[in-house]
Every structure is written in C-alpha cells, then in structure tokens.
Amino acid sequence: MEPKESGGLAKLLFEAGKRQIPPNDSSVGVENVADYLEVWIKGHGGFEEIKEHNIYIPVGWEGSTELCKEPHLAGQLMLQNTRSFTGAWKPMFLSMGLPEADVDRWVALAQEELENPETTRGYVRFRFICAVKGR
C-alpha cells in the first residue's frame, strides 16, 4: 500500500524539525542536535570514557536482532507511540500559521502509513552518549 500522495510521517517529521528553534540560538538545526552531542560533551572537558551509541527500533514490523535485541516487541511499542503522536502535532503546526487543511492531510497520510507499517519499514534511531564525570 502506497500513500495516495507524498507526505505522511516523513512530512510531519520534516515540518516539525525545520520549524523548531535551534538550541542556544545556534546555527545547528534541531534535526542535527544528536550529531553534535559527542563533540559538545568532549568539548566540555569534564567527562571521560565518552562513548556514542545508536539503537534502531522498527516502527511496527519485526526488524532485525542485529539492530535491536527484541525487535518484535520494540516495533509494536514504537508503532503505538508513533500513532499517538501523529495527531498531537496539529496544535503546534496551527499555532505556527500552517493551513489546517495541509496539517490534516499530513496527519491522515501518516496514520494511513501506520495502518500498514510493513510497507514503510521505518526505524526510529535513538542516539545517546554515555560518559563518566571527570574526577
């Protein structure tokens, strides 16, 4: 099943990311913040044994045990989570002045994609840093 038009979940994520205010008024966009975590923590100087990790969780499908230890359970939980937030962005988009018809269409297309997640086979990447506070 393909969406009737381009949009859906990717469109929602793109629109939300490009409209967010960058942290500390920097030129780093919100969608890129995770790319800078390790650099920022190393630059702080107060941490040791800094290690970056990525976990990939499938959105509603089996996924791979190489990328996630329990892909079926994680995939079902991520699907429920994703379904719950697709419509939750509507007030934010409307407060930014986006046309309600566009927002409703993006949400409807995202919900349509999530009804059959096997066709999209998307992942959510969690990127995080572990470090020990310097002595």
VMD Tcl script that builds the backbone (N, CA, C; Angstrom):
set m [mol new atoms 405]
animate dup $m
set s [atomselect $m all]
$s set {name element resname resid chain x y z} {
  {N N MET 1 A 0.835 -1.173 0.000}
  {CA C MET 1 A 0.000 0.000 0.000}
  {C C MET 1 A 0.884 1.242 0.000}
  {N N GLU 2 A 0.694 2.118 -0.970}
  {CA C GLU 2 A 1.430 3.372 -1.029}
  {C C GLU 2 A 0.480 4.514 -0.726}
  {N N PRO 3 A 0.975 5.547 -0.062}
  {CA C PRO 3 A 0.101 6.696 0.188}
  {C C PRO 3 A -0.385 7.290 -1.128}
  {N N LYS 4 A -1.552 7.894 -1.090}
  {CA C LYS 4 A -2.136 8.477 -2.295}
  {C C LYS 4 A -1.308 9.643 -2.816}
  {N N GLU 5 A -0.552 10.271 -1.969}
  {CA C GLU 5 A 0.315 11.383 -2.351}
  {C C GLU 5 A 1.496 11.414 -1.403}
  {N N SER 6 A 2.506 12.177 -1.772}
  {CA C SER 6 A 3.659 12.257 -0.881}
  {C C SER 6 A 3.261 12.990 0.392}
  {N N GLY 7 A 3.894 12.629 1.452}
  {CA C GLY 7 A 3.571 13.248 2.738}
  {C C GLY 7 A 3.664 12.217 3.822}
  {N N GLY 8 A 2.733 12.241 4.708}
  {CA C GLY 8 A 2.694 11.266 5.776}
  {C C GLY 8 A 3.699 11.535 6.871}
  {N N LEU 9 A 4.174 10.453 7.465}
  {CA C LEU 9 A 5.044 10.552 8.627}
  {C C LEU 9 A 6.329 11.317 8.316}
  {N N ALA 10 A 6.946 11.040 7.178}
  {CA C ALA 10 A 8.171 11.762 6.815}
  {C C ALA 10 A 7.902 13.258 6.711}
  {N N LYS 11 A 6.777 13.628 6.145}
  {CA C LYS 11 A 6.425 15.046 6.010}
  {C C LYS 11 A 6.214 15.676 7.388}
  {N N LEU 12 A 5.498 14.987 8.273}
  {CA C LEU 12 A 5.289 15.511 9.630}
  {C C LEU 12 A 6.618 15.745 10.345}
  {N N LEU 13 A 7.505 14.759 10.281}
  {CA C LEU 13 A 8.798 14.877 10.953}
  {C C LEU 13 A 9.632 16.005 10.355}
  {N N PHE 14 A 9.632 16.105 9.030}
  {CA C PHE 14 A 10.377 17.165 8.354}
  {C C PHE 14 A 9.859 18.541 8.754}
  {N N GLU 15 A 8.553 18.718 8.694}
  {CA C GLU 15 A 7.956 20.023 9.013}
  {C C GLU 15 A 8.190 20.399 10.477}
  {N N ALA 16 A 8.092 19.425 11.375}
  {CA C ALA 16 A 8.330 19.712 12.797}
  {C C ALA 16 A 9.787 20.095 13.025}
  {N N GLY 17 A 10.697 19.359 12.420}
  {CA C GLY 17 A 12.117 19.632 12.599}
  {C C GLY 17 A 12.554 20.974 12.064}
  {N N LYS 18 A 12.062 21.330 10.890}
  {CA C LYS 18 A 12.530 22.589 10.298}
  {C C LYS 18 A 11.947 23.820 10.987}
  {N N ARG 19 A 10.885 23.651 11.761}
  {CA C ARG 19 A 10.254 24.788 12.432}
  {C C ARG 19 A 10.682 24.959 13.888}
  {N N GLN 20 A 11.455 24.031 14.397}
  {CA C GLN 20 A 11.895 24.132 15.784}
  {C C GLN 20 A 13.017 25.154 15.915}
  {N N ILE 21 A 13.043 25.833 17.031}
  {CA C ILE 21 A 14.088 26.817 17.303}
  {C C ILE 21 A 15.357 26.068 17.697}
  {N N PRO 22 A 16.492 26.380 17.059}
  {CA C PRO 22 A 17.747 25.702 17.411}
  {C C PRO 22 A 18.140 25.986 18.858}
  {N N PRO 23 A 18.821 25.035 19.508}
  {CA C PRO 23 A 19.233 25.240 20.896}
  {C C PRO 23 A 20.256 26.366 21.003}
  {N N ASN 24 A 20.132 27.169 22.038}
  {CA C ASN 24 A 21.079 28.252 22.316}
  {C C ASN 24 A 21.250 29.203 21.143}
  {N N ASP 25 A 20.204 29.343 20.328}
  {CA C ASP 25 A 20.243 30.226 19.161}
  {C C ASP 25 A 21.427 29.943 18.246}
  {N N SER 26 A 21.868 28.708 18.196}
  {CA C SER 26 A 22.998 28.349 17.342}
  {C C SER 26 A 22.510 28.096 15.924}
  {N N SER 27 A 23.455 27.897 15.036}
  {CA C SER 27 A 23.101 27.605 13.650}
  {C C SER 27 A 22.817 26.122 13.450}
  {N N VAL 28 A 22.979 25.331 14.492}
  {CA C VAL 28 A 22.712 23.898 14.414}
  {C C VAL 28 A 21.208 23.694 14.464}
  {N N GLY 29 A 20.654 23.080 13.438}
  {CA C GLY 29 A 19.224 22.807 13.432}
  {C C GLY 29 A 18.870 21.716 14.416}
  {N N VAL 30 A 17.632 21.686 14.846}
  {CA C VAL 30 A 17.185 20.688 15.819}
  {C C VAL 30 A 17.410 19.276 15.298}
  {N N GLU 31 A 17.192 19.067 13.992}
  {CA C GLU 31 A 17.347 17.723 13.450}
  {C C GLU 31 A 18.794 17.246 13.514}
  {N N ASN 32 A 19.742 18.161 13.739}
  {CA C ASN 32 A 21.156 17.805 13.790}
  {C C ASN 32 A 21.741 17.787 15.197}
  {N N VAL 33 A 20.958 18.074 16.203}
  {CA C VAL 33 A 21.479 18.158 17.568}
  {C C VAL 33 A 22.192 16.870 17.962}
  {N N ALA 34 A 21.612 15.727 17.670}
  {CA C ALA 34 A 22.227 14.453 18.056}
  {C C ALA 34 A 23.598 14.270 17.423}
  {N N ASP 35 A 23.795 14.850 16.234}
  {CA C ASP 35 A 25.087 14.729 15.565}
  {C C ASP 35 A 26.197 15.451 16.322}
  {N N TYR 36 A 25.845 16.387 17.188}
  {CA C TYR 36 A 26.828 17.196 17.894}
  {C C TYR 36 A 27.017 16.810 19.357}
  {N N LEU 37 A 26.222 15.870 19.866}
  {CA C LEU 37 A 26.298 15.532 21.289}
  {C C LEU 37 A 27.703 15.141 21.729}
  {N N GLU 38 A 28.309 14.223 20.991}
  {CA C GLU 38 A 29.633 13.739 21.388}
  {C C GLU 38 A 30.660 14.874 21.355}
  {N N VAL 39 A 30.613 15.715 20.323}
  {CA C VAL 39 A 31.539 16.845 20.208}
  {C C VAL 39 A 31.348 17.814 21.372}
  {N N TRP 40 A 30.088 18.111 21.702}
  {CA C TRP 40 A 29.804 19.034 22.802}
  {C C TRP 40 A 30.304 18.484 24.140}
  {N N ILE 41 A 30.063 17.198 24.367}
  {CA C ILE 41 A 30.484 16.605 25.640}
  {C C ILE 41 A 32.009 16.556 25.731}
  {N N LYS 42 A 32.673 16.188 24.625}
  {CA C LYS 42 A 34.145 16.189 24.631}
  {C C LYS 42 A 34.674 17.606 24.839}
  {N N GLY 43 A 34.035 18.584 24.221}
  {CA C GLY 43 A 34.456 19.973 24.342}
  {C C GLY 43 A 34.275 20.539 25.740}
  {N N HIS 44 A 33.364 19.962 26.500}
  {CA C HIS 44 A 33.120 20.420 27.871}
  {C C HIS 44 A 34.357 20.216 28.736}
  {N N GLY 45 A 35.012 19.085 28.541}
  {CA C GLY 45 A 36.229 18.800 29.285}
  {C C GLY 45 A 36.027 18.136 30.630}
  {N N GLY 46 A 34.807 18.003 31.089}
  {CA C GLY 46 A 34.566 17.444 32.408}
  {C C GLY 46 A 34.167 15.982 32.409}
  {N N PHE 47 A 34.285 15.321 31.259}
  {CA C PHE 47 A 33.847 13.927 31.170}
  {C C PHE 47 A 34.942 13.052 30.574}
  {N N GLU 48 A 34.929 11.773 30.969}
  {CA C GLU 48 A 35.879 10.773 30.479}
  {C C GLU 48 A 35.105 9.580 29.938}
  {N N GLU 49 A 35.800 8.714 29.249}
  {CA C GLU 49 A 35.214 7.478 28.716}
  {C C GLU 49 A 33.916 7.761 27.952}
  {N N ILE 50 A 33.973 8.693 27.050}
  {CA C ILE 50 A 32.803 9.117 26.276}
  {C C ILE 50 A 32.572 8.120 25.144}
  {N N LYS 51 A 31.374 7.561 25.115}
  {CA C LYS 51 A 31.034 6.580 24.079}
  {C C LYS 51 A 29.667 6.902 23.499}
  {N N GLU 52 A 29.598 6.869 22.188}
  {CA C GLU 52 A 28.339 7.116 21.486}
  {C C GLU 52 A 27.682 5.777 21.153}
  {N N HIS 53 A 26.355 5.742 21.245}
  {CA C HIS 53 A 25.601 4.534 20.922}
  {C C HIS 53 A 24.388 4.899 20.069}
  {N N ASN 54 A 24.006 3.980 19.208}
  {CA C ASN 54 A 22.786 4.119 18.418}
  {C C ASN 54 A 21.959 2.854 18.583}
  {N N ILE 55 A 20.672 3.028 18.778}
  {CA C ILE 55 A 19.737 1.903 18.807}
  {C C ILE 55 A 18.682 2.195 17.754}
  {N N TYR 56 A 18.407 1.216 16.913}
  {CA C TYR 56 A 17.402 1.362 15.864}
  {C C TYR 56 A 16.192 0.506 16.220}
  {N N ILE 57 A 15.038 1.141 16.343}
  {CA C ILE 57 A 13.818 0.426 16.704}
  {C C ILE 57 A 12.863 0.464 15.519}
  {N N PRO 58 A 12.425 -0.710 15.036}
  {CA C PRO 58 A 11.498 -0.732 13.907}
  {C C PRO 58 A 10.135 -0.178 14.316}
  {N N VAL 59 A 9.485 0.499 13.390}
  {CA C VAL 59 A 8.154 1.058 13.659}
  {C C VAL 59 A 7.108 0.073 13.146}
  {N N GLY 60 A 6.695 -0.870 14.024}
  {CA C GLY 60 A 5.584 -1.758 13.726}
  {C C GLY 60 A 5.883 -3.004 12.935}
  {N N TRP 61 A 7.112 -3.324 12.722}
  {CA C TRP 61 A 7.429 -4.555 11.998}
  {C C TRP 61 A 8.553 -5.272 12.725}
  {N N GLU 62 A 8.885 -6.458 12.285}
  {CA C GLU 62 A 9.798 -7.334 13.014}
  {C C GLU 62 A 11.198 -6.762 13.170}
  {N N GLY 63 A 11.734 -6.128 12.163}
  {CA C GLY 63 A 13.075 -5.568 12.278}
  {C C GLY 63 A 14.141 -6.643 12.325}
  {N N SER 64 A 15.269 -6.312 12.879}
  {CA C SER 64 A 16.421 -7.196 12.892}
  {C C SER 64 A 16.999 -7.280 14.298}
  {N N THR 65 A 17.403 -8.485 14.695}
  {CA C THR 65 A 18.038 -8.637 16.002}
  {C C THR 65 A 19.445 -8.045 16.000}
  {N N GLU 66 A 19.987 -7.742 14.824}
  {CA C GLU 66 A 21.290 -7.080 14.760}
  {C C GLU 66 A 21.185 -5.629 15.224}
  {N N LEU 67 A 20.019 -5.009 15.011}
  {CA C LEU 67 A 19.841 -3.598 15.331}
  {C C LEU 67 A 19.065 -3.371 16.624}
  {N N CYS 68 A 18.361 -4.399 17.104}
  {CA C CYS 68 A 17.528 -4.260 18.298}
  {C C CYS 68 A 17.382 -5.643 18.924}
  {N N LYS 69 A 17.536 -5.748 20.239}
  {CA C LYS 69 A 17.514 -7.058 20.898}
  {C C LYS 69 A 16.160 -7.749 20.828}
  {N N GLU 70 A 15.066 -7.008 20.952}
  {CA C GLU 70 A 13.724 -7.581 20.876}
  {C C GLU 70 A 12.916 -6.803 19.848}
  {N N PRO 71 A 13.205 -7.015 18.561}
  {CA C PRO 71 A 12.602 -6.167 17.531}
  {C C PRO 71 A 11.084 -6.263 17.425}
  {N N HIS 72 A 10.492 -7.422 17.693}
  {CA C HIS 72 A 9.033 -7.525 17.557}
  {C C HIS 72 A 8.328 -6.679 18.617}
  {N N LEU 73 A 8.691 -6.882 19.874}
  {CA C LEU 73 A 8.079 -6.119 20.964}
  {C C LEU 73 A 8.386 -4.629 20.821}
  {N N ALA 74 A 9.647 -4.310 20.573}
  {CA C ALA 74 A 10.032 -2.902 20.414}
  {C C ALA 74 A 9.290 -2.272 19.245}
  {N N GLY 75 A 9.142 -3.015 18.156}
  {CA C GLY 75 A 8.438 -2.498 16.984}
  {C C GLY 75 A 6.976 -2.209 17.260}
  {N N GLN 76 A 6.320 -3.081 18.017}
  {CA C GLN 76 A 4.911 -2.855 18.348}
  {C C GLN 76 A 4.745 -1.657 19.285}
  {N N LEU 77 A 5.634 -1.542 20.265}
  {CA C LEU 77 A 5.572 -0.394 21.177}
  {C C LEU 77 A 5.857 0.914 20.440}
  {N N MET 78 A 6.826 0.889 19.527}
  {CA C MET 78 A 7.143 2.097 18.767}
  {C C MET 78 A 5.993 2.465 17.835}
  {N N LEU 79 A 5.307 1.481 17.295}
  {CA C LEU 79 A 4.145 1.751 16.444}
  {C C LEU 79 A 3.048 2.440 17.256}
  {N N GLN 80 A 2.765 1.927 18.453}
  {CA C GLN 80 A 1.757 2.568 19.313}
  {C C GLN 80 A 2.155 4.001 19.643}
  {N N ASN 81 A 3.418 4.197 19.970}
  {CA C ASN 81 A 3.918 5.527 20.302}
  {C C ASN 81 A 3.783 6.474 19.105}
  {N N THR 82 A 4.170 6.008 17.945}
  {CA C THR 82 A 4.121 6.841 16.741}
  {C C THR 82 A 2.688 7.186 16.379}
  {N N ARG 83 A 1.792 6.222 16.496}
  {CA C ARG 83 A 0.373 6.505 16.217}
  {C C ARG 83 A -0.166 7.584 17.159}
  {N N SER 84 A 0.286 7.559 18.410}
  {CA C SER 84 A -0.250 8.519 19.379}
  {C C SER 84 A 0.245 9.938 19.133}
  {N N PHE 85 A 1.437 10.107 18.577}
  {CA C PHE 85 A 1.916 11.483 18.408}
  {C C PHE 85 A 1.642 12.083 17.037}
  {N N THR 86 A 1.188 11.298 16.064}
  {CA C THR 86 A 0.971 11.887 14.736}
  {C C THR 86 A -0.038 13.025 14.767}
  {N N GLY 87 A -1.127 12.868 15.479}
  {CA C GLY 87 A -2.120 13.937 15.561}
  {C C GLY 87 A -1.806 14.984 16.609}
  {N N ALA 88 A -0.888 14.660 17.514}
  {CA C ALA 88 A -0.581 15.574 18.617}
  {C C ALA 88 A 0.147 16.833 18.157}
  {N N TRP 89 A 0.729 16.802 16.973}
  {CA C TRP 89 A 1.442 17.974 16.470}
  {C C TRP 89 A 0.519 19.016 15.849}
  {N N LYS 90 A -0.728 18.663 15.641}
  {CA C LYS 90 A -1.635 19.590 14.956}
  {C C LYS 90 A -1.687 20.969 15.623}
  {N N PRO 91 A -1.893 21.074 16.938}
  {CA C PRO 91 A -1.932 22.411 17.551}
  {C C PRO 91 A -0.645 23.208 17.341}
  {N N MET 92 A 0.493 22.536 17.391}
  {CA C MET 92 A 1.762 23.230 17.181}
  {C C MET 92 A 1.832 23.800 15.764}
  {N N PHE 93 A 1.492 22.965 14.782}
  {CA C PHE 93 A 1.532 23.427 13.390}
  {C C PHE 93 A 0.561 24.579 13.157}
  {N N LEU 94 A -0.635 24.473 13.714}
  {CA C LEU 94 A -1.624 25.542 13.532}
  {C C LEU 94 A -1.153 26.833 14.198}
  {N N SER 95 A -0.507 26.715 15.361}
  {CA C SER 95 A -0.006 27.917 16.042}
  {C C SER 95 A 1.121 28.583 15.257}
  {N N MET 96 A 1.745 27.845 14.363}
  {CA C MET 96 A 2.806 28.393 13.517}
  {C C MET 96 A 2.258 28.982 12.220}
  {N N GLY 97 A 0.939 28.906 12.077}
  {CA C GLY 97 A 0.311 29.513 10.915}
  {C C GLY 97 A 0.149 28.622 9.701}
  {N N LEU 98 A 0.377 27.324 9.853}
  {CA C LEU 98 A 0.187 26.424 8.715}
  {C C LEU 98 A -1.299 26.212 8.463}
  {N N PRO 99 A -1.683 26.058 7.206}
  {CA C PRO 99 A -3.098 25.836 6.894}
  {C C PRO 99 A -3.609 24.522 7.495}
  {N N GLU 100 A -4.774 24.582 8.112}
  {CA C GLU 100 A -5.339 23.394 8.763}
  {C C GLU 100 A -5.548 22.255 7.773}
  {N N ALA 101 A -5.931 22.574 6.548}
  {CA C ALA 101 A -6.152 21.531 5.538}
  {C C ALA 101 A -4.857 20.765 5.256}
  {N N ASP 102 A -3.730 21.470 5.183}
  {CA C ASP 102 A -2.441 20.802 4.955}
  {C C ASP 102 A -2.083 19.902 6.130}
  {N N VAL 103 A -2.232 20.432 7.331}
  {CA C VAL 103 A -1.903 19.662 8.534}
  {C C VAL 103 A -2.782 18.417 8.623}
  {N N ASP 104 A -4.071 18.573 8.393}
  {CA C ASP 104 A -4.985 17.427 8.435}
  {C C ASP 104 A -4.591 16.374 7.400}
  {N N ARG 105 A -4.175 16.819 6.215}
  {CA C ARG 105 A -3.778 15.880 5.157}
  {C C ARG 105 A -2.513 15.126 5.563}
  {N N TRP 106 A -1.522 15.839 6.111}
  {CA C TRP 106 A -0.283 15.177 6.534}
  {C C TRP 106 A -0.555 14.145 7.620}
  {N N VAL 107 A -1.393 14.513 8.587}
  {CA C VAL 107 A -1.728 13.596 9.680}
  {C C VAL 107 A -2.460 12.373 9.131}
  {N N ALA 108 A -3.426 12.590 8.245}
  {CA C ALA 108 A -4.187 11.473 7.665}
  {C C ALA 108 A -3.267 10.532 6.890}
  {N N LEU 109 A -2.341 11.088 6.120}
  {CA C LEU 109 A -1.406 10.252 5.363}
  {C C LEU 109 A -0.471 9.487 6.297}
  {N N ALA 110 A -0.039 10.118 7.374}
  {CA C ALA 110 A 0.815 9.431 8.346}
  {C C ALA 110 A 0.056 8.280 8.999}
  {N N GLN 111 A -1.186 8.534 9.386}
  {CA C GLN 111 A -1.993 7.481 10.005}
  {C C GLN 111 A -2.251 6.343 9.022}
  {N N GLU 112 A -2.431 6.675 7.754}
  {CA C GLU 112 A -2.618 5.650 6.722}
  {C C GLU 112 A -1.359 4.788 6.595}
  {N N GLU 113 A -0.194 5.422 6.596}
  {CA C GLU 113 A 1.064 4.670 6.532}
  {C C GLU 113 A 1.210 3.733 7.726}
  {N N LEU 114 A 0.791 4.197 8.893}
  {CA C LEU 114 A 0.954 3.409 10.112}
  {C C LEU 114 A -0.049 2.269 10.226}
  {N N GLU 115 A -1.079 2.274 9.398}
  {CA C GLU 115 A -2.019 1.149 9.380}
  {C C GLU 115 A -1.382 -0.082 8.742}
  {N N ASN 116 A -0.379 0.115 7.921}
  {CA C ASN 116 A 0.309 -0.992 7.272}
  {C C ASN 116 A 1.818 -0.730 7.328}
  {N N PRO 117 A 2.430 -0.834 8.514}
  {CA C PRO 117 A 3.833 -0.455 8.683}
  {C C PRO 117 A 4.815 -1.317 7.901}
  {N N GLU 118 A 4.400 -2.513 7.487}
  {CA C GLU 118 A 5.289 -3.374 6.702}
  {C C GLU 118 A 5.689 -2.716 5.388}
  {N N THR 119 A 4.829 -1.854 4.839}
  {CA C THR 119 A 5.151 -1.225 3.557}
  {C C THR 119 A 6.205 -0.140 3.709}
  {N N THR 120 A 6.233 0.510 4.857}
  {CA C THR 120 A 7.179 1.595 5.075}
  {C C THR 120 A 8.501 1.072 5.623}
  {N N ARG 121 A 8.419 0.132 6.535}
  {CA C ARG 121 A 9.587 -0.457 7.191}
  {C C ARG 121 A 10.529 0.608 7.732}
  {N N GLY 122 A 9.964 1.498 8.511}
  {CA C GLY 122 A 10.759 2.571 9.091}
  {C C GLY 122 A 11.379 2.181 10.417}
  {N N TYR 123 A 12.412 2.898 10.757}
  {CA C TYR 123 A 13.078 2.760 12.042}
  {C C TYR 123 A 13.078 4.108 12.734}
  {N N VAL 124 A 13.149 4.086 14.060}
  {CA C VAL 124 A 13.440 5.279 14.844}
  {C C VAL 124 A 14.828 5.053 15.428}
  {N N ARG 125 A 15.691 6.028 15.232}
  {CA C ARG 125 A 17.048 5.913 15.768}
  {C C ARG 125 A 17.134 6.701 17.070}
  {N N PHE 126 A 17.582 6.022 18.114}
  {CA C PHE 126 A 17.888 6.681 19.378}
  {C C PHE 126 A 19.405 6.775 19.448}
  {N N ARG 127 A 19.893 7.975 19.510}
  {CA C ARG 127 A 21.331 8.208 19.587}
  {C C ARG 127 A 21.617 8.792 20.963}
  {N N PHE 128 A 22.553 8.187 21.671}
  {CA C PHE 128 A 22.851 8.682 23.007}
  {C C PHE 128 A 24.330 8.537 23.316}
  {N N ILE 129 A 24.748 9.283 24.313}
  {CA C ILE 129 A 26.143 9.310 24.732}
  {C C ILE 129 A 26.216 8.865 26.190}
  {N N CYS 130 A 27.176 8.003 26.487}
  {CA C CYS 130 A 27.464 7.617 27.868}
  {C C CYS 130 A 28.842 8.175 28.215}
  {N N ALA 131 A 28.975 8.691 29.422}
  {CA C ALA 131 A 30.253 9.258 29.849}
  {C C ALA 131 A 30.365 9.169 31.366}
  {N N VAL 132 A 31.585 9.237 31.834}
  {CA C VAL 132 A 31.868 9.246 33.262}
  {C C VAL 132 A 32.340 10.649 33.615}
  {N N LYS 133 A 31.761 11.205 34.672}
  {CA C LYS 133 A 32.170 12.540 35.110}
  {C C LYS 133 A 33.624 12.492 35.568}
  {N N GLY 134 A 34.406 13.455 35.108}
  {CA C GLY 134 A 35.830 13.509 35.447}
  {C C GLY 134 A 36.064 13.644 36.939}
  {N N ARG 135 A 37.180 13.140 37.359}
  {CA C ARG 135 A 37.496 13.148 38.795}
  {C C ARG 135 A 38.193 14.406 39.195}
}
mol reanalyze $m
mol bondsrecalc $m
mol representation Tube
mol addrep $m
